[in-house]
Amino acid sequence: MTEDFSNGKRGAIVSPDPNKVRITIRLDGDIVNHFKELVNKSGGGNYQTLINDALKEHIKNQNESLESTLRKVIRDELHEFKQAG
């Protein structure tokens, strides 16, 4: 029996997340291997998701650092202002 795929449609099995953007990026091999090893150690998953999560965490930490710095500057300036006035 021969299978007839003439009316078949090719496409993704799972629809991509509409919030994700497909890009092409070149990374060092050791970076990619690191994330692939993490996936293998955890028993499965997607190394690209781990890279995405690491980038999100990095951005979050940068924003928190900026917030902490701004708070310190404002506190210091208010303290000097109160002492002068």
N, C-alpha and C positions, 0 to 999 in steps of 0.2 A: 504494500500500500504506500502510495506516495502522498506526502503532505502538500497541501496547496496553500502557499503563503501569499498568493497574488493579491489578496485583499487585506493583508496584514498591514498594520501601522507600526512604524518605528518611533520610539520615544522613551522618555524616562518612565521607570516603573513607579517611582515616587516623585510627585511634583516638587520642584525646588522651592525653598523658602523664598517668598517674595521680598523679604528684607535683606537677602544676601545678594551680593554683586559678584559676578564671575570676573576674575582678573587673571592675568598671567604675571607671575612674579618669579624671579630667580633668587634662590636662597642657597647658602652654603650647604654642602652635602651633610656636614656634621650636625647642622641645625635640624634638617629634615630627619636624619637618622635618629636624633635624640627624641623627637616627637613620635616617630614610628616605634621606637623601643618602649616608650611610655605606654603606647596603645597595646603593644604585645604583652607587656607586663600586667596590664590591667585586664587582659582577657578579651580585648576587642574594642572596637570603636573606630573613630576617624581621626587621623593625625591632623587633618586640616582644621577640625573643630578645636583641637587642643591648641593649635597655633592661634586661632581666632580668640580663644579664651585667654591665652597668655597676653595677647595684644590688648584686649579689653582691660585686664588686670593692670597692665603697665600704665595705660591711660588713666585709670581710676587712681592709681597711686600718685601719678604726677599731679592730678587735680587736687588730691588731698594735701600734697606737699605745698602746692600753691596756696591753698586755703589756710594752712597752718602758718605759712610765711606772712600772708596778709593779716591774719589775726594778730600775730606778734608785732608787726609794724604798727598796726592801729593801736594796740595796747600801749606800746612804747611812746607813740606820739601823744596819745591821750594823757599818759602819765606826765610827760614833759609839759604839756599844755596846762594841766591842773597845777603843777608846781609853779609855773610861771605866772599864773593868774590868781 
